[in-house]
Amino acid sequence: MKEKYFLPNHYKKAGALMMPIGLIIWSLTQIGLVHTLITIHWINVMVLTISFFSFLIGMYFISFSKEKFEDEYIDNLRLHSFQLSALIQLIFFVLSFLYMFIFKAEPSRDGGLELFLIISIFIFWLFYILHFNFSLFRNKKKIYEE
Amino acid sequence: MKNKVKEERLKSNITQQELADKLSVSRQTIFAIETGKYIPSTILSLKIAKAFKKSVEEIFALEKGD
């Protein structure tokens, strides 16, 4: 995970804008709210695709952009967040499969399986973004409190 | 591992930011080292010792559990 994988810091701001907007529009489209406003099918498909990719690219920008000051401590925080996220994802998988096994509730109806897989993948990245940025914020707050 | 970074910094009469600039790290890193939350790499430990003109052993010491 050396610097060749990272984007310049200003991509983080772009990502912070793209990700929530993409997620909100994608969610609204998924629950059918956009369908009631726009009845033309291809526009709906386009909105769905663009919003989803905006969410994905935004997430990539946030996850893989450098901090203003990159050093070994930030690397350490990043690694710690990755490890915790991997653990959370594993726990989510185990609990989900246990739930499906015990209650025999397979997520097959209304794109349930698709949604389950999307959540399974994104839970890693969302937790990573939240944990890493919260750790940075908490540290900065402690410094100013001192 | 315990360290005397804060003591040495105060003796030298420099701020966390000044030490961070000297070592080319962030102020967060200095704060984390001083509070014992982060154990620096060998390179950074050597740089810290050099900044205070001391040996690494004078700044960093192992604890019982280490």
Backbone of each chain as ProteinMPNN parsed JSONL, in Angstrom:
{"seq_chain_A": "MKEKYFLPNHYKKAGALMMPIGLIIWSLTQIGLVHTLITIHWINVMVLTISFFSFLIGMYFISFSKEKFEDEYIDNLRLHSFQLSALIQLIFFVLSFLYMFIFKAEPSRDGGLELFLIISIFIFWLFYILHFNFSLFRNKKKIYEE", "coords_chain_A": {"N_chain_A": [[0.835, -1.206, 0.0], [1.782, 1.326, -0.937], [2.546, 4.743, -1.858], [1.976, 4.852, -4.607], [-0.527, 3.913, -5.183], [-2.228, 5.832, -4.338], [-4.307, 8.75, -4.634], [-4.09, 12.33, -5.28], [-4.706, 14.669, -2.533], [-6.935, 16.4, -2.992], [-8.847, 14.918, -4.292], [-10.293, 13.666, -2.398], [-12.167, 15.471, -1.422], [-13.789, 15.765, -3.67], [-14.749, 13.165, -3.818], [-16.149, 13.039, -1.396], [-18.305, 14.534, -2.028], [-19.414, 13.321, -4.29], [-20.012, 10.675, -3.469], [-22.138, 10.603, -1.349], [-24.218, 11.938, -2.774], [-24.555, 10.292, -5.03], [-25.303, 7.925, -3.718], [-27.728, 8.666, -2.48], [-29.376, 9.366, -4.698], [-29.312, 6.943, -6.092], [-30.506, 5.222, -4.19], [-33.055, 6.389, -4.03], [-33.918, 5.92, -6.622], [-33.924, 3.163, -6.627], [-35.999, 2.558, -4.815], [-38.057, 3.379, -6.267], [-38.891, 5.996, -6.477], [-37.954, 7.842, -8.304], [-39.075, 6.876, -10.608], [-41.715, 7.655, -10.45], [-41.526, 10.329, -10.956], [-40.066, 10.605, -13.347], [-41.024, 9.186, -16.273], [-39.945, 8.034, -18.499], [-38.287, 5.232, -19.621], [-35.518, 4.744, -20.403], [-34.232, 6.973, -19.42], [-34.519, 6.656, -16.709], [-32.968, 4.349, -16.356], [-30.513, 5.371, -17.04], [-30.144, 7.319, -15.037], [-30.029, 5.644, -12.83], [-27.708, 4.162, -13.407], [-25.715, 6.182, -13.638], [-25.843, 7.35, -11.071], [-25.139, 5.201, -9.451], [-22.526, 4.653, -10.316], [-21.378, 7.079, -9.674], [-21.497, 6.938, -6.93], [-19.787, 4.724, -6.525], [-17.319, 5.622, -7.651], [-16.904, 7.883, -6.087], [-16.569, 6.677, -3.615], [-14.225, 5.319, -4.097], [-12.482, 7.491, -4.513], [-12.519, 8.677, -1.939], [-11.529, 6.619, -0.337], [-9.006, 6.075, -1.432], [-7.46, 8.399, -1.497], [-4.785, 10.613, -0.724], [-3.867, 11.808, 2.548], [-3.549, 15.174, 3.876], [-1.125, 15.284, 5.083], [0.934, 12.748, 4.75], [2.205, 10.123, 6.585], [4.051, 7.654, 8.522], [2.406, 7.087, 10.705], [-0.167, 7.645, 9.829], [-0.311, 5.711, 7.858], [-0.3, 3.505, 9.521], [-2.733, 3.857, 10.891], [-4.439, 3.56, 8.748], [-3.984, 0.916, 7.985], [-4.881, -0.372, 10.299], [-7.587, 0.306, 10.203], [-8.316, -1.025, 7.859], [-7.935, -3.682, 8.645], [-9.835, -3.937, 10.708], [-12.161, -3.47, 9.244], [-12.18, -5.651, 7.526], [-12.616, -7.639, 9.374], [-15.153, -6.948, 10.338], [-16.643, -7.317, 8.01], [-16.379, -10.059, 7.673], [-17.664, -10.998, 9.988], [-20.207, -10.061, 9.419], [-20.821, -11.622, 7.171], [-20.764, -14.235, 8.28], [-22.809, -14.053, 10.245], [-24.971, -13.42, 8.582], [-25.183, -15.71, 6.957], [-25.666, -17.585, 8.926], [-28.129, -16.695, 9.847], [-29.647, -17.083, 7.534], [-29.441, -19.822, 7.363], [-30.561, -20.742, 9.77], [-33.159, -19.586, 9.796], [-33.959, -20.241, 7.327], [-34.199, -18.317, 5.346], [-33.723, -17.359, 2.446], [-32.228, -14.851, 0.485], [-33.864, -14.226, -2.078], [-36.025, -13.087, -3.326], [-37.271, -10.236, -5.173], [-34.786, -9.084, -6.042], [-33.223, -9.569, -3.847], [-30.937, -11.129, -3.296], [-29.036, -9.87, -4.854], [-28.949, -7.371, -3.595], [-28.053, -8.172, -1.087], [-25.47, -9.075, -1.712], [-24.331, -6.691, -2.649], [-24.435, -5.114, -0.327], [-22.796, -6.671, 1.293], [-20.296, -6.362, 0.077], [-19.938, -3.578, 0.121], [-20.036, -2.962, 2.806], [-17.548, -3.343, 3.859], [-15.979, -1.271, 2.683], [-17.416, 1.012, 3.449], [-17.291, 0.884, 6.233], [-14.549, 1.041, 6.527], [-13.981, 3.665, 5.554], [-15.485, 5.201, 7.38], [-14.317, 4.46, 9.875], [-11.559, 5.089, 9.573], [-11.598, 7.873, 9.014], [-12.928, 8.799, 11.253], [-11.103, 8.115, 13.244], [-8.974, 9.811, 12.583], [-10.231, 12.291, 12.967], [-10.838, 12.161, 15.709], [-8.275, 12.084, 16.825], [-7.277, 14.589, 16.024], [-9.021, 16.23, 17.444], [-8.348, 15.605, 20.074], [-5.765, 16.613, 20.177], [-6.242, 19.363, 19.958], [-7.664, 19.748, 22.255], [-5.784, 19.422, 24.19]], "CA_chain_A": [[0.0, 0.0, 0.0], [2.594, 2.536, -0.96], [1.882, 5.92, -2.397], [1.611, 4.778, -6.022], [-1.954, 3.614, -5.284], [-3.027, 6.925, -3.812], [-4.594, 9.939, -5.446], [-3.844, 13.564, -4.505], [-5.667, 14.936, -1.462], [-8.176, 17.085, -3.387], [-9.827, 13.923, -4.758], [-11.101, 13.286, -1.24], [-13.297, 16.402, -1.373], [-14.67, 15.389, -4.779], [-15.376, 11.908, -3.405], [-17.096, 13.326, -0.315], [-19.485, 15.125, -2.672], [-19.996, 12.348, -5.227], [-20.504, 9.45, -2.832], [-23.49, 10.711, -0.78], [-25.208, 12.296, -3.806], [-24.782, 9.058, -5.787], [-26.031, 6.961, -2.878], [-29.107, 9.14, -2.273], [-30.127, 9.233, -5.957], [-29.429, 5.5, -6.378], [-31.509, 4.669, -3.265], [-34.377, 6.891, -4.445], [-34.27, 5.224, -7.865], [-34.2, 1.765, -6.277], [-37.32, 2.416, -4.187], [-39.067, 3.723, -7.283], [-39.351, 7.386, -6.371], [-37.628, 8.541, -9.555], [-40.022, 6.369, -11.616], [-42.951, 8.437, -10.388], [-41.25, 11.669, -11.504], [-39.667, 10.467, -14.757], [-41.658, 7.942, -16.748], [-39.22, 7.457, -19.639], [-37.49, 4.125, -19.079], [-34.071, 4.853, -20.604], [-33.704, 8.024, -18.531], [-34.428, 6.014, -15.395], [-31.81, 3.443, -16.373], [-29.332, 6.232, -17.067], [-30.028, 7.908, -13.693], [-29.604, 4.542, -11.955], [-26.313, 3.826, -13.724], [-24.826, 7.31, -13.294], [-25.804, 7.526, -9.617], [-24.39, 4.082, -8.872], [-21.104, 4.844, -10.616], [-20.948, 8.24, -8.9], [-21.28, 6.401, -5.58], [-18.595, 3.868, -6.567], [-16.12, 6.436, -7.893], [-16.767, 8.707, -4.888], [-16.026, 5.811, -2.571], [-12.826, 5.078, -4.47], [-11.752, 8.734, -4.263], [-12.361, 8.88, -0.493], [-10.689, 5.548, 0.223], [-7.653, 6.028, -1.97], [-6.773, 9.688, -1.667], [-3.805, 10.884, 0.339], [-4.165, 12.841, 3.53], [-2.707, 16.354, 3.63], [0.222, 14.908, 5.525], [1.039, 11.285, 4.801], [3.398, 9.589, 7.229], [3.9, 6.259, 8.96], [1.29, 6.962, 11.64], [-1.376, 7.588, 8.988], [-0.251, 4.359, 7.276], [-0.68, 2.584, 10.589], [-4.176, 4.03, 11.097], [-5.093, 3.019, 7.555], [-3.876, -0.539, 8.096], [-5.759, -0.774, 11.4], [-8.964, 0.421, 9.708], [-8.509, -2.12, 6.887], [-8.061, -4.939, 9.393], [-11.124, -3.934, 11.395], [-13.209, -3.581, 8.224], [-12.191, -7.049, 7.067], [-13.227, -8.416, 10.456], [-16.591, -6.618, 10.342], [-17.23, -7.964, 6.839], [-16.413, -11.5, 7.957], [-18.729, -11.196, 10.978], [-21.467, -9.843, 8.696], [-21.031, -12.822, 6.345], [-21.08, -15.381, 9.146], [-24.127, -13.837, 10.843], [-25.979, -13.484, 7.515], [-25.38, -17.101, 6.555], [-26.296, -18.26, 10.061], [-29.536, -16.268, 9.823], [-30.29, -17.771, 6.398], [-29.459, -21.259, 7.667], [-31.509, -21.008, 10.868], [-34.538, -19.214, 9.424], [-34.167, -20.672, 5.93], [-34.677, -17.123, 4.637], [-32.777, -17.043, 1.371], [-32.577, -13.553, -0.127], [-34.02, -14.458, -3.515], [-37.121, -12.309, -3.915], [-37.102, -8.799, -5.46], [-33.364, -8.729, -6.094], [-32.679, -9.664, -2.48], [-29.582, -11.671, -3.34], [-28.199, -8.797, -5.415], [-28.797, -6.373, -2.535], [-27.226, -8.783, -0.04], [-24.078, -9.067, -2.184], [-23.88, -5.291, -2.691], [-24.199, -4.693, 1.068], [-21.633, -7.429, 1.78], [-19.065, -5.761, -0.459], [-19.801, -2.181, 0.52], [-19.886, -2.817, 4.263], [-16.103, -3.239, 4.081], [-15.491, 0.065, 2.311], [-18.087, 2.032, 4.255], [-16.722, 0.825, 7.581], [-13.177, 1.541, 6.434], [-14.041, 5.132, 5.426], [-15.967, 5.76, 8.649], [-13.355, 4.23, 10.951], [-10.323, 5.829, 9.317], [-11.82, 9.311, 9.152], [-13.281, 9.076, 12.649], [-9.846, 8.051, 14.004], [-8.248, 11.061, 12.306], [-10.978, 13.378, 13.6], [-10.679, 12.01, 17.157], [-6.905, 12.482, 17.154], [-7.159, 16.046, 15.877], [-9.788, 16.821, 18.539], [-7.557, 15.424, 21.301], [-4.631, 17.545, 20.12], [-6.717, 20.719, 20.248], [-8.124, 19.788, 23.641], [-4.627, 19.427, 25.099]], "C_chain_A": [[0.869, 1.255, 0.0], [1.91, 3.593, -1.806], [1.447, 5.825, -3.855], [0.122, 4.488, -6.218], [-2.825, 4.801, -4.911], [-3.141, 8.116, -4.757], [-4.262, 11.181, -4.629], [-5.006, 13.885, -3.561], [-6.988, 15.557, -1.928], [-9.235, 16.133, -3.949], [-10.773, 13.528, -3.623], [-12.357, 14.173, -1.147], [-14.314, 16.065, -2.468], [-15.441, 14.119, -4.428], [-16.437, 12.123, -2.344], [-18.381, 13.941, -0.853], [-20.213, 14.078, -3.52], [-20.655, 11.166, -4.527], [-21.906, 9.605, -2.218], [-24.56, 11.053, -1.809], [-25.58, 11.048, -4.615], [-25.623, 8.067, -5.006], [-27.498, 7.368, -2.716], [-29.934, 8.934, -3.55], [-30.346, 7.756, -6.301], [-30.509, 4.855, -5.496], [-32.917, 5.102, -3.669], [-34.854, 6.176, -5.709], [-34.662, 3.777, -7.556], [-35.588, 1.595, -5.664], [-38.445, 2.914, -5.098], [-39.561, 5.154, -7.256], [-39.096, 8.166, -7.661], [-38.598, 8.124, -10.67], [-41.313, 7.182, -11.632], [-42.761, 9.833, -10.982], [-40.914, 11.598, -12.999], [-40.205, 9.128, -15.276], [-40.914, 7.297, -17.924], [-38.182, 6.454, -19.122], [-35.976, 4.341, -19.197], [-33.438, 5.943, -19.741], [-33.544, 7.46, -17.115], [-33.2, 5.114, -15.289], [-30.522, 4.247, -16.303], [-29.079, 6.856, -15.678], [-29.486, 6.864, -12.716], [-28.114, 4.233, -12.147], [-25.365, 4.939, -13.272], [-24.705, 7.463, -11.772], [-24.989, 6.421, -8.957], [-22.888, 4.245, -9.106], [-20.539, 6.062, -9.881], [-20.63, 7.809, -7.469], [-19.979, 5.59, -5.53], [-17.312, 4.678, -6.7], [-15.839, 7.328, -6.677], [-16.132, 7.922, -3.757], [-14.546, 5.52, -2.83], [-11.967, 6.312, -4.162], [-11.494, 8.926, -2.761], [-11.371, 7.867, 0.081], [-9.235, 5.653, -0.201], [-7.031, 7.398, -2.24], [-5.882, 9.935, -0.455], [-4.374, 11.869, 1.346], [-3.254, 14.035, 3.237], [-1.266, 16.062, 4.022], [0.279, 13.399, 5.685], [2.328, 10.889, 5.514], [3.107, 8.199, 7.769], [2.748, 6.058, 9.936], [-0.041, 6.856, 10.875], [-1.46, 6.212, 8.317], [-0.745, 3.322, 8.276], [-2.187, 2.632, 10.855], [-4.954, 3.372, 9.962], [-5.121, 1.48, 7.62], [-4.836, -1.071, 9.165], [-7.227, -0.744, 10.94], [-9.281, -0.69, 8.713], [-8.748, -3.44, 7.62], [-9.418, -5.036, 10.078], [-12.27, -4.126, 10.409], [-13.327, -5.01, 7.72], [-12.877, -7.929, 8.104], [-14.748, -8.202, 10.482], [-17.287, -7.333, 9.181], [-17.386, -9.467, 7.062], [-17.546, -11.818, 8.933], [-20.096, -11.064, 10.308], [-21.821, -11.078, 7.86], [-21.497, -14.001, 7.189], [-22.493, -15.243, 9.713], [-25.237, -13.959, 9.794], [-26.26, -14.927, 7.128], [-26.018, -17.924, 7.675], [-27.792, -17.965, 10.086], [-30.288, -17.016, 8.722], [-30.452, -19.263, 6.696], [-30.535, -21.568, 8.714], [-32.954, -20.749, 10.426], [-34.917, -19.627, 8.001], [-34.728, -19.519, 5.076], [-33.647, -16.732, 3.578], [-33.181, -15.748, 0.676], [-32.733, -13.672, -1.642], [-35.083, -13.56, -4.153], [-36.732, -10.84, -4.131], [-35.635, -8.347, -5.417], [-32.698, -8.764, -4.74], [-31.246, -10.142, -2.456], [-28.59, -10.609, -3.831], [-27.903, -7.751, -4.334], [-27.888, -6.891, -1.417], [-25.748, -8.744, -0.447], [-23.504, -7.653, -2.209], [-23.55, -4.807, -1.278], [-22.942, -5.376, 1.613], [-20.319, -6.81, 1.314], [-18.862, -4.358, 0.105], [-19.615, -1.993, 2.012], [-18.406, -2.663, 4.625], [-15.632, -1.807, 3.849], [-16.121, 1.158, 3.158], [-17.516, 2.056, 5.67], [-15.298, 1.372, 7.585], [-13.16, 3.072, 6.406], [-14.445, 5.758, 6.762], [-14.904, 5.629, 9.746], [-12.09, 5.076, 10.787], [-10.513, 7.33, 9.553], [-12.202, 9.697, 10.575], [-12.015, 9.058, 13.522], [-9.048, 9.336, 13.825], [-8.895, 12.23, 13.041], [-10.776, 13.361, 15.121], [-9.283, 12.452, 17.602], [-6.735, 13.992, 17.093], [-7.851, 16.752, 17.041], [-8.991, 16.756, 19.842], [-6.377, 16.397, 21.345], [-5.086, 18.95, 20.494], [-7.216, 20.86, 21.678], [-6.964, 19.926, 24.625], [-4.1, 20.843, 25.381]], "O_chain_A": [[0.702, 2.137, 0.843], [0.847, 3.368, -2.386], [0.633, 6.631, -4.303], [-0.435, 4.775, -7.278], [-4.034, 4.781, -5.143], [-2.244, 8.436, -5.537], [-4.162, 11.1, -3.404], [-6.133, 13.434, -3.763], [-8.039, 15.289, -1.345], [-10.401, 16.51, -4.066], [-11.906, 13.11, -3.86], [-13.45, 13.698, -0.839], [-15.523, 16.075, -2.238], [-16.635, 14.01, -4.706], [-17.491, 11.487, -2.368], [-19.425, 13.875, -0.205], [-21.438, 13.958, -3.481], [-21.722, 10.708, -4.936], [-22.79, 8.81, -2.536], [-25.675, 10.536, -1.744], [-26.757, 10.778, -4.855], [-26.538, 7.446, -5.548], [-28.396, 6.531, -2.802], [-31.042, 8.401, -3.502], [-31.426, 7.367, -6.744], [-31.316, 4.056, -5.97], [-33.852, 4.302, -3.655], [-36.037, 5.867, -5.852], [-35.602, 3.236, -8.14], [-36.28, 0.617, -5.948], [-39.621, 2.873, -4.739], [-40.534, 5.494, -7.929], [-39.887, 9.019, -8.061], [-38.905, 8.914, -11.562], [-41.927, 7.376, -12.681], [-43.718, 10.446, -11.454], [-41.395, 12.397, -13.802], [-39.86, 8.069, -14.753], [-41.207, 6.164, -18.304], [-37.324, 6.786, -18.304], [-35.238, 4.152, -18.23], [-32.266, 5.857, -19.375], [-32.568, 7.747, -16.421], [-32.492, 5.112, -14.282], [-29.571, 3.876, -15.614], [-27.94, 6.909, -15.212], [-28.614, 7.148, -11.895], [-27.367, 4.067, -11.182], [-24.355, 4.686, -12.616], [-23.612, 7.677, -11.247], [-24.237, 6.674, -8.016], [-22.081, 4.005, -8.208], [-19.365, 6.079, -9.509], [-19.644, 8.243, -6.875], [-19.174, 5.749, -4.612], [-16.346, 4.46, -5.969], [-14.686, 7.508, -6.284], [-15.273, 8.426, -3.034], [-13.732, 5.48, -1.908], [-10.868, 6.194, -3.62], [-10.389, 9.292, -2.358], [-10.497, 8.211, 0.876], [-8.332, 5.355, 0.581], [-6.175, 7.534, -3.114], [-6.182, 9.527, 0.667], [-5.257, 12.664, 1.025], [-2.31, 13.929, 2.453], [-0.321, 16.527, 3.385], [-0.263, 12.844, 6.64], [3.418, 11.277, 5.093], [2.046, 7.632, 7.507], [2.171, 4.972, 9.992], [-0.918, 6.072, 11.237], [-2.537, 5.624, 8.219], [-1.491, 2.402, 7.941], [-2.835, 1.599, 11.022], [-5.977, 2.723, 10.178], [-6.14, 0.845, 7.347], [-5.512, -2.081, 8.965], [-8.003, -1.648, 11.247], [-10.384, -1.237, 8.72], [-9.64, -4.211, 7.266], [-10.072, -6.079, 10.038], [-13.229, -4.845, 10.689], [-14.429, -5.519, 7.512], [-13.623, -8.847, 7.762], [-15.519, -9.15, 10.628], [-18.377, -7.882, 9.342], [-18.396, -10.064, 6.687], [-18.294, -12.776, 8.74], [-21.016, -11.835, 10.581], [-22.97, -11.52, 7.843], [-22.479, -14.671, 6.869], [-23.28, -16.188, 9.672], [-26.3, -14.518, 10.063], [-27.414, -15.329, 6.985], [-26.804, -18.836, 7.42], [-28.613, -18.854, 10.313], [-31.395, -17.513, 8.927], [-31.453, -19.881, 6.335], [-31.309, -22.514, 8.572], [-33.845, -21.569, 10.646], [-36.034, -19.393, 7.54], [-35.592, -19.711, 4.221], [-32.803, -15.866, 3.811], [-34.345, -15.57, 0.319], [-31.848, -13.271, -2.398], [-35.052, -13.302, -5.356], [-35.956, -10.278, -3.358], [-35.313, -7.327, -4.808], [-31.712, -8.064, -4.51], [-30.427, -9.631, -1.691], [-27.484, -10.468, -3.311], [-26.767, -7.305, -4.177], [-27.067, -6.152, -0.873], [-24.882, -8.421, 0.366], [-22.349, -7.434, -1.844], [-22.519, -4.172, -1.056], [-22.132, -4.755, 2.3], [-19.351, -6.745, 2.071], [-17.76, -3.995, 0.514], [-19.09, -0.966, 2.443], [-18.055, -1.951, 5.566], [-14.976, -1.208, 4.701], [-15.452, 2.117, 3.542], [-17.286, 3.126, 6.234], [-14.889, 2.071, 8.512], [-12.407, 3.7, 7.152], [-13.828, 6.721, 7.218], [-14.63, 6.592, 10.462], [-11.615, 5.696, 11.738], [-9.694, 7.974, 10.207], [-11.852, 10.777, 11.051], [-11.869, 9.881, 14.426], [-8.512, 9.884, 14.788], [-8.213, 13.05, 13.654], [-10.569, 14.404, 15.74], [-9.13, 13.111, 18.631], [-6.136, 14.602, 17.979], [-7.343, 17.743, 17.565], [-8.959, 17.715, 20.612], [-6.034, 16.932, 22.399], [-4.41, 19.648, 21.25], [-7.195, 21.951, 22.248], [-7.115, 20.458, 25.724], [-3.134, 21.005, 26.125]]}, "seq_chain_B": "MKNKVKEERLKSNITQQELADKLSVSRQTIFAIETGKYIPSTILSLKIAKAFKKSVEEIFALEKGD", "coords_chain_B": {"N_chain_B": [[6.231, -0.085, 25.273], [7.979, 2.56, 26.675], [8.52, 6.116, 26.454], [10.579, 9.113, 26.309], [9.905, 11.332, 24.908], [8.214, 13.573, 25.167], [9.216, 14.79, 27.492], [11.851, 15.397, 26.688], [11.284, 17.072, 24.588], [10.067, 19.217, 25.868], [12.2, 20.024, 27.425], [13.916, 20.902, 25.451], [12.49, 23.006, 24.702], [10.623, 23.243, 22.542], [7.762, 23.183, 20.345], [5.118, 20.753, 19.661], [4.475, 20.902, 16.977], [6.732, 22.113, 15.884], [8.66, 20.145, 16.337], [7.535, 18.127, 14.821], [7.732, 19.239, 12.254], [10.48, 19.311, 11.999], [11.058, 16.613, 11.901], [9.739, 15.819, 9.696], [7.107, 14.777, 9.879], [3.588, 14.397, 10.804], [1.802, 16.511, 13.174], [0.055, 15.034, 14.58], [1.272, 12.554, 14.692], [3.436, 12.992, 16.415], [2.024, 13.61, 18.733], [0.682, 11.174, 19.146], [2.858, 9.497, 19.631], [3.962, 10.627, 21.949], [1.882, 10.233, 23.763], [1.93, 7.564, 23.97], [0.455, 5.993, 22.292], [1.265, 5.177, 19.874], [3.909, 3.337, 18.528], [6.884, 4.323, 17.239], [8.549, 3.729, 14.033], [11.766, 2.164, 13.369], [13.342, 3.907, 11.88], [12.122, 6.412, 12.346], [12.412, 6.551, 15.103], [15.194, 6.716, 15.348], [15.548, 9.152, 14.075], [14.216, 10.845, 15.857], [15.793, 10.562, 18.163], [18.151, 11.618, 17.167], [17.359, 14.233, 16.694], [17.135, 15.21, 19.264], [19.694, 14.978, 20.039], [20.574, 12.66, 21.373], [21.003, 9.204, 22.436], [19.163, 6.396, 21.079], [18.36, 4.653, 23.098], [18.27, 6.303, 25.28], [15.999, 7.738, 24.899], [13.922, 5.945, 24.277], [12.572, 3.121, 25.959], [12.31, -0.311, 26.898], [9.428, -1.976, 28.243], [8.118, -4.111, 30.89], [6.255, -5.965, 29.758], [6.994, -6.045, 27.085]], "CA_chain_B": [[7.462, 0.7, 25.243], [7.801, 3.937, 27.154], [9.479, 7.042, 25.836], [10.759, 10.41, 26.97], [9.838, 12.343, 23.841], [7.6, 14.805, 25.682], [10.182, 15.412, 28.427], [12.969, 15.952, 25.908], [10.757, 18.198, 23.792], [9.879, 20.354, 26.777], [13.559, 20.471, 27.793], [14.438, 21.636, 24.289], [11.603, 24.167, 24.549], [10.012, 23.314, 21.201], [6.37, 22.721, 20.32], [4.886, 19.505, 18.908], [4.501, 21.233, 15.549], [8.135, 22.355, 15.495], [9.329, 18.832, 16.288], [6.951, 17.422, 13.66], [8.338, 19.817, 11.043], [11.884, 18.893, 12.002], [11.134, 15.181, 11.565], [8.892, 15.623, 8.491], [5.9, 13.98, 10.164], [2.487, 15.268, 11.213], [1.717, 16.778, 14.613], [-0.698, 13.885, 15.11], [2.231, 11.476, 14.951], [4.174, 13.349, 17.645], [1.064, 13.477, 19.833], [0.442, 9.737, 19.365], [4.075, 8.914, 20.234], [4.074, 11.149, 23.318], [0.855, 9.639, 24.63], [2.154, 6.112, 23.993], [-0.523, 5.289, 21.451], [1.923, 4.698, 18.666], [5.346, 3.062, 18.657], [7.441, 4.704, 15.931], [9.435, 2.791, 13.337], [13.19, 2.325, 13.706], [13.835, 5.124, 11.212], [11.623, 7.594, 13.058], [13.041, 6.545, 16.442], [16.56, 7.23, 15.164], [15.437, 10.595, 13.758], [13.835, 11.534, 17.1], [16.994, 10.578, 19.006], [19.093, 12.548, 16.535], [16.842, 15.598, 16.879], [17.429, 15.621, 20.638], [21.13, 14.703, 20.235], [20.678, 11.604, 22.386], [20.938, 7.87, 21.828], [17.789, 5.861, 21.05], [18.079, 4.055, 24.415], [17.973, 7.37, 26.248], [14.639, 8.231, 24.624], [12.969, 4.82, 24.302], [12.941, 2.004, 26.84], [11.352, -1.422, 26.896], [8.716, -2.212, 29.498], [8.09, -5.525, 31.261], [5.463, -6.78, 28.824], [7.525, -5.995, 25.713]], "C_chain_B": [[7.182, 2.123, 25.72], [8.84, 4.846, 26.488], [9.521, 8.378, 26.57], [10.684, 11.55, 25.962], [9.287, 13.666, 24.377], [8.577, 15.554, 26.602], [11.307, 16.105, 27.651], [12.515, 17.17, 25.087], [10.595, 19.436, 24.664], [11.229, 20.926, 27.233], [14.144, 21.339, 26.682], [13.611, 22.891, 23.99], [11.081, 24.334, 23.11], [8.59, 22.73, 21.252], [6.279, 21.394, 19.542], [5.008, 19.767, 17.409], [5.93, 21.438, 15.051], [8.905, 21.039, 15.374], [8.836, 18.034, 15.068], [7.579, 17.917, 12.36], [9.792, 19.359, 10.881], [12.037, 17.444, 11.519], [10.359, 14.823, 10.298], [7.76, 14.623, 8.738], [4.794, 14.939, 10.583], [2.514, 15.475, 12.73], [0.98, 15.632, 15.316], [0.244, 12.747, 15.502], [2.989, 11.741, 16.241], [3.268, 13.157, 18.864], [0.85, 11.999, 20.187], [1.658, 9.066, 20.015], [4.178, 9.342, 21.704], [3.073, 10.509, 24.279], [0.952, 8.106, 24.669], [1.204, 5.309, 23.142], [0.124, 4.669, 20.22], [3.411, 4.502, 18.926], [5.983, 3.349, 17.3], [8.342, 3.624, 15.326], [10.883, 3.054, 13.759], [13.73, 3.627, 13.123], [13.406, 6.369, 11.983], [12.232, 7.686, 14.458], [14.455, 7.122, 16.363], [16.538, 8.732, 14.876], [15.123, 11.401, 15.01], [15.068, 11.674, 18.007], [18.008, 11.597, 18.476], [18.665, 13.995, 16.756], [17.149, 16.126, 18.277], [18.906, 15.422, 21.004], [21.352, 13.701, 21.381], [20.718, 10.26, 21.674], [19.489, 7.372, 21.902], [17.403, 5.313, 22.427], [17.749, 5.113, 25.473], [16.551, 7.905, 26.081], [13.607, 7.111, 24.795], [13.487, 3.713, 25.219], [11.863, 0.935, 26.814], [10.679, -1.519, 28.264], [8.653, -3.716, 29.749], [7.383, -6.412, 30.227], [6.03, -6.871, 27.41], [8.42, -7.189, 25.391]], "O_chain_B": [[6.272, 2.793, 25.232], [9.888, 4.393, 26.027], [8.623, 8.718, 27.341], [11.312, 12.595, 26.135], [9.817, 14.737, 24.084], [8.742, 16.77, 26.506], [11.66, 17.25, 27.932], [13.249, 18.144, 24.918], [10.934, 20.55, 24.263], [11.384, 22.135, 27.403], [14.777, 22.365, 26.935], [13.975, 23.715, 23.151], [11.103, 25.431, 22.55], [8.276, 21.893, 22.099], [7.222, 20.98, 18.868], [5.569, 18.96, 16.669], [6.294, 21.005, 13.958], [9.689, 20.841, 14.446], [9.612, 17.364, 14.387], [7.915, 17.126, 11.479], [10.255, 19.065, 9.779], [12.998, 17.095, 10.833], [10.331, 13.665, 9.883], [7.493, 13.746, 7.916], [5.02, 16.143, 10.705], [3.153, 14.723, 13.466], [1.245, 15.311, 16.475], [0.039, 12.07, 16.51], [3.169, 10.842, 17.063], [3.687, 12.616, 19.887], [0.837, 11.621, 21.359], [1.505, 8.174, 20.85], [4.446, 8.524, 22.583], [3.375, 10.275, 25.449], [0.148, 7.443, 25.325], [1.147, 4.084, 23.251], [-0.421, 3.749, 19.612], [4.085, 5.378, 19.469], [5.656, 2.688, 16.314], [8.826, 2.732, 16.023], [11.176, 4.048, 14.424], [14.476, 4.355, 13.779], [14.212, 7.262, 12.243], [12.53, 8.779, 14.937], [14.858, 7.919, 17.211], [17.384, 9.485, 15.359], [15.669, 12.483, 15.221], [15.348, 12.747, 18.542], [18.631, 12.334, 19.24], [19.499, 14.872, 16.979], [17.392, 17.318, 18.464], [19.311, 15.67, 22.14], [22.216, 13.895, 22.236], [20.497, 10.179, 20.466], [18.692, 7.874, 22.696], [16.268, 5.483, 22.873], [17.036, 4.839, 26.438], [15.975, 8.459, 27.017], [12.549, 7.317, 25.389], [14.68, 3.413, 25.246], [10.67, 1.228, 26.723], [11.27, -1.193, 29.295], [9.088, -4.505, 28.91], [7.877, -7.485, 29.878], [5.58, -7.701, 26.62], [8.94, -7.29, 24.28]]}, "name": "protein", "num_of_chains": 2, "seq": "MKEKYFLPNHYKKAGALMMPIGLIIWSLTQIGLVHTLITIHWINVMVLTISFFSFLIGMYFISFSKEKFEDEYIDNLRLHSFQLSALIQLIFFVLSFLYMFIFKAEPSRDGGLELFLIISIFIFWLFYILHFNFSLFRNKKKIYEEMKNKVKEERLKSNITQQELADKLSVSRQTIFAIETGKYIPSTILSLKIAKAFKKSVEEIFALEKGD"}
